Amino acid sequence: MNINKGRDWTPLKEVSLIDCYTEYKKMLNLHLDADFDDKMELALFYKGKAEHYKTLFDEGIKHTVNF
């Protein structure tokens, strides 16, 4: 009896794709809003996320998964 059946490659319903450029623009706007409101901790968080998505887009990765 073979117990090892391999991986189940069925896609998860809760996983969706994110457009990296759209997410970059959204994070950039949230960063600017938080910076304007003097919420520096939140502004730095959004700035890091924006830089992450910009890097992905610059490397040619147009979509990423959202877990």
URURWO-V64425 format. One record per pair of residues at least 12 apart in sequence whose ideal C-beta (glycine too) atoms are under 6 Angstrom apart, sorted by sequence separation. I is the first residue (numbers start at 0). J is the second residue. D is the distance in Angstrom with one decimal. If there is no record, write none. Layout:
# URURWO-V64425
I,J,D
I,J,D
This chain:
# URURWO-V64425
30,42,5.5
33,45,5.8
30,45,3.7
29,45,4.4
30,46,4.7
26,45,5.2
30,49,5.6
26,48,4.4
27,49,4.6
26,49,3.8
23,49,5.7
23,52,3.8
22,52,4.8
23,53,5.0
19,52,5.0
19,55,4.7
20,56,5.1
19,56,4.4
19,60,6.0
19,61,5.8
19,63,5.9
16,62,4.5
17,63,5.4
17,65,4.9
14,64,5.5
15,65,5.2
